[in-house]
């Protein structure tokens, strides 16, 4: 699965009601889709660990894509850079 396919799937799962509620927790909703962490964890199980894919998702700047990236990344491959 590519980063573009995953981002398309994330956009399809967007929930405006949840997105509006995220602002109460200080989340910048301009780049958020309103997807629950539970949904993201389920997606991550299907994707598996992938450092390069995680980097692409992180670079998207989308709040949920970054959370997903943190779940699927390979800790030993992460550097400060």
N, CA, C and O of each residue as an XYZ file, in Angstrom:
324
protein
N       0.848     -1.175      0.000
C       0.000      0.000      0.000
C       0.899      1.247      0.000
O       1.884      1.308      0.736
N       0.555      2.224     -0.821
C       1.360      3.441     -0.917
C       0.825      4.514      0.029
O      -0.288      4.410      0.544
N       1.635      5.536      0.243
C       1.219      6.647      1.103
C      -0.018      7.331      0.517
O      -0.928      7.703      1.258
N      -0.055      7.498     -0.798
C      -1.216      8.135     -1.430
C      -2.485      7.328     -1.221
O      -3.552      7.896     -0.989
N      -2.378      6.014     -1.301
C      -3.546      5.149     -1.079
C      -4.014      5.244      0.373
O      -5.215      5.290      0.642
N      -3.072      5.273      1.293
C      -3.423      5.369      2.708
C      -4.060      6.721      3.003
O      -5.053      6.788      3.728
N      -3.512      7.786      2.458
C      -4.078      9.114      2.677
C      -5.478      9.202      2.089
O      -6.356      9.833      2.677
N      -5.698      8.580      0.938
C      -7.039      8.547      0.345
C      -8.002      7.803      1.264
O      -9.148      8.218      1.437
N      -7.536      6.704      1.853
C      -8.356      5.935      2.793
C      -8.655      6.760      4.048
O      -9.769      6.723      4.570
N      -7.666      7.495      4.520
C      -7.873      8.360      5.682
C      -8.907      9.439      5.361
O      -9.807      9.697      6.160
N      -8.779     10.060      4.207
C      -9.732     11.109      3.819
C     -11.152     10.547      3.704
O     -12.120     11.221      4.057
N     -11.270      9.314      3.210
C     -12.583      8.683      3.078
C     -13.205      8.389      4.445
O     -14.428      8.360      4.582
N     -12.359      8.172      5.449
C     -12.836      7.861      6.801
C     -13.037      9.113      7.650
O     -13.395      9.008      8.823
N     -12.815     10.282      7.082
C     -12.910     11.536      7.840
C     -14.284     11.676      8.501
O     -15.307     11.275      7.945
N     -14.273     12.255      9.700
C     -15.503     12.426     10.467
C     -15.544     13.864     10.981
O     -14.814     14.231     11.902
N     -16.402     14.656     10.376
C     -16.472     16.082     10.706
C     -16.876     16.317     12.160
O     -16.387     17.251     12.796
N     -17.752     15.491     12.679
C     -18.181     15.632     14.080
C     -16.987     15.440     15.019
O     -16.782     16.237     15.934
N     -16.207     14.390     14.795
C     -15.014     14.139     15.614
C     -13.993     15.252     15.438
O     -13.349     15.672     16.400
N     -13.849     15.724     14.217
C     -12.885     16.790     13.925
C     -13.214     18.044     14.725
O     -12.321     18.683     15.281
N     -14.481     18.391     14.783
C     -14.894     19.573     15.541
C     -14.587     19.398     17.026
O     -14.215     20.357     17.703
N     -14.741     18.184     17.528
C     -14.471     17.914     18.936
C     -12.996     17.931     19.290
O     -12.641     18.129     20.451
N     -12.136     17.727     18.307
C     -10.693     17.691     18.554
C     -10.162     19.050     19.011
O      -9.171     19.120     19.738
N     -10.808     20.105     18.593
C     -10.356     21.450     18.956
C     -10.385     21.663     20.468
O      -9.590     22.435     21.003
N     -11.292     20.984     21.150
C     -11.362     21.105     22.616
C     -10.103     20.617     23.303
O      -9.817     21.001     24.437
N      -9.353     19.771     22.619
C      -8.132     19.206     23.189
C      -6.883     19.902     22.661
O      -5.767     19.418     22.851
N      -7.077     21.041     21.998
C      -5.950     21.820     21.509
C      -5.345     21.311     20.216
O      -4.237     21.711     19.859
N      -6.043     20.443     19.510
C      -5.538     19.907     18.247
C      -5.887     20.888     17.135
O      -7.027     21.339     17.030
N      -4.904     21.213     16.313
C      -5.126     22.095     15.174
C      -5.963     21.340     14.150
O      -5.459     20.447     13.468
N      -7.225     21.692     14.042
C      -8.147     20.944     13.187
C      -8.014     21.296     11.706
O      -8.661     20.682     10.858
N      -7.176     22.281     11.399
C      -6.980     22.636      9.991
C      -6.364     21.474      9.212
O      -6.661     21.293      8.032
N      -5.505     20.684      9.868
C      -4.833     19.551      9.222
C      -5.285     18.208      9.797
O      -4.572     17.212      9.680
N      -6.472     18.179     10.419
C      -6.989     16.945     11.029
C      -8.217     16.457     10.267
O      -8.902     17.234      9.601
N      -8.481     15.163     10.377
C      -9.609     14.551      9.678
C     -10.690     14.018     10.612
O     -11.793     13.707     10.163
N     -10.391     13.910     11.894
C     -11.383     13.431     12.851
C     -11.484     11.918     12.933
O     -12.563     11.380     13.181
N     -10.374     11.229     12.728
C     -10.354      9.759     12.778
C      -9.834      9.329     14.144
O      -8.846      9.872     14.639
N     -10.500      8.358     14.745
C     -10.119      7.914     16.089
C      -8.819      7.109     16.056
O      -8.469      6.509     15.039
N      -8.121      7.110     17.174
C      -6.889      6.341     17.305
C      -7.191      4.848     17.164
O      -6.364      4.091     16.656
N      -8.359      4.430     17.607
C      -8.756      3.027     17.457
C      -8.785      2.644     15.983
O      -8.285      1.582     15.611
N      -9.361      3.492     15.143
C      -9.382      3.228     13.703
C      -7.968      3.211     13.130
O      -7.651      2.385     12.274
N      -7.130      4.113     13.597
C      -5.760      4.180     13.100
C      -4.979      2.932     13.486
O      -4.190      2.423     12.690
N      -5.188      2.443     14.686
C      -4.501      1.210     15.123
C      -4.929      0.020     14.269
O      -4.110     -0.832     13.928
N      -6.208     -0.034     13.928
C      -6.711     -1.111     13.066
C      -6.052     -1.028     11.692
O      -5.636     -2.044     11.134
N      -5.960      0.179     11.155
C      -5.287      0.361      9.862
C      -3.827     -0.073      9.950
O      -3.314     -0.741      9.052
N      -3.166      0.312     11.037
C      -1.750     -0.008     11.213
C      -1.508     -1.511     11.209
O      -0.502     -1.974     10.672
N      -2.409     -2.270     11.796
C      -2.257     -3.735     11.814
C      -2.251     -4.293     10.403
O      -1.509     -5.229     10.105
N      -3.076     -3.723      9.532
C      -3.134     -4.172      8.143
C      -1.934     -3.728      7.321
O      -1.581     -4.371      6.333
N      -1.319     -2.649      7.720
C      -0.178     -2.100      6.980
C       1.124     -2.772      7.391
O       1.935     -3.130      6.538
N       1.328     -2.944      8.688
C       2.580     -3.517      9.187
C       3.640     -2.443      9.367
O       3.392     -1.266      9.106
N       4.811     -2.848      9.810
C       5.913     -1.922     10.068
C       6.592     -1.542      8.745
O       6.889     -2.407      7.920
N       6.833     -0.241      8.554
C       7.459      0.225      7.322
C       8.014      1.637      7.552
O       7.258      2.604      7.633
N       9.323      1.739      7.654
C       9.969      3.019      7.951
C       9.783      4.042      6.834
O       9.441      5.193      7.107
N       9.999      3.646      5.594
C       9.887      4.583      4.472
C       8.465      5.086      4.314
O       8.252      6.275      4.074
N       7.501      4.208      4.444
C       6.098      4.598      4.354
C       5.737      5.545      5.493
O       5.010      6.517      5.290
N       6.238      5.265      6.675
C       5.990      6.135      7.823
C       6.528      7.540      7.564
O       5.875      8.525      7.908
N       7.707      7.638      6.962
C       8.298      8.944      6.658
C       7.430      9.705      5.657
O       7.245     10.914      5.797
N       6.900      9.017      4.659
C       6.033      9.660      3.669
C       4.736     10.150      4.320
O       4.270     11.253      4.032
N       4.162      9.330      5.194
C       2.937      9.735      5.886
C       3.208     10.937      6.780
O       2.394     11.859      6.834
N       4.338     10.942      7.481
C       4.690     12.066      8.356
C       4.805     13.348      7.543
O       4.329     14.403      7.962
N       5.433     13.253      6.389
C       5.646     14.431      5.545
C       4.346     15.014      5.002
O       4.338     16.156      4.543
N       3.253     14.267      5.042
C       1.969     14.765      4.539
C       1.449     15.917      5.395
O       0.705     16.770      4.910
N       1.845     15.941      6.681
C       1.391     16.989      7.584
C      -0.009     16.771      8.128
O      -0.480     17.562      8.945
N      -0.675     15.729      7.699
C      -2.028     15.425      8.180
C      -1.920     14.806      9.572
O      -1.148     13.871      9.784
N      -2.685     15.323     10.504
C      -2.617     14.905     11.904
C      -2.704     13.386     12.045
O      -1.835     12.778     12.671
N      -3.722     12.773     11.481
C      -3.910     11.320     11.625
C      -2.854     10.524     10.876
O      -2.472      9.440     11.317
N      -2.379     11.040      9.757
C      -1.317     10.356      9.023
C      -0.043     10.325      9.860
O       0.714      9.354      9.814
N       0.190     11.384     10.619
C       1.366     11.422     11.487
C       1.227     10.446     12.657
O       2.205      9.814     13.055
N       0.034     10.324     13.201
C      -0.181      9.341     14.270
C       0.037      7.938     13.710
O       0.706      7.110     14.329
N      -0.534      7.679     12.536
C      -0.363      6.379     11.897
C       1.115      6.102     11.627
O       1.588      4.983     11.825
N       1.837      7.121     11.176
C       3.273      6.972     10.930
C       4.004      6.561     12.200
O       4.910      5.727     12.161
N       3.610      7.147     13.323
C       4.281      6.808     14.586
C       3.996      5.369     15.014
O       4.783      4.770     15.747
N       2.887      4.824     14.563
C       2.534      3.445     14.915
C       3.265      2.445     14.017
O       3.723      1.407     14.494
N       3.379      2.749     12.719
C       3.953      1.770     11.788
C       5.467      1.897     11.627
O       6.091      1.023     11.025
N       6.067      2.961     12.149
C       7.499      3.145     11.954
C       8.306      2.092     12.728
O       7.826      1.500     13.695
N       9.518      1.886     12.280
C      10.448      0.953     12.900
C      11.341      1.768     13.825
O      12.168      2.542     13.344
N      11.197      1.614     15.153
C      11.923      2.463     16.091
C      13.429      2.524     15.858
O      14.023      3.594     15.992
N      14.049      1.420     15.520
C      15.501      1.391     15.322
C      15.941      2.181     14.090
O      17.112      2.542     13.969
N      15.011      2.448     13.183
C      15.352      3.172     11.949
C      15.160      4.685     12.079
O      15.556      5.441     11.192
N      14.556      5.119     13.179
C      14.264      6.547     13.387
C      15.507      7.253     13.918
O      16.147      6.791     14.862
N      15.835      8.379     13.293
C      16.945      9.205     13.742
C      16.436     10.626     13.987
O      15.312     10.955     13.605
N      17.241     11.456     14.609
C      16.866     12.850     14.821
C      16.664     13.567     13.497
O      15.825     14.463     13.397
N      17.399     13.193     12.514
C      17.303     13.806     11.196
C      15.942     13.542     10.605
O      15.658     13.978      9.489
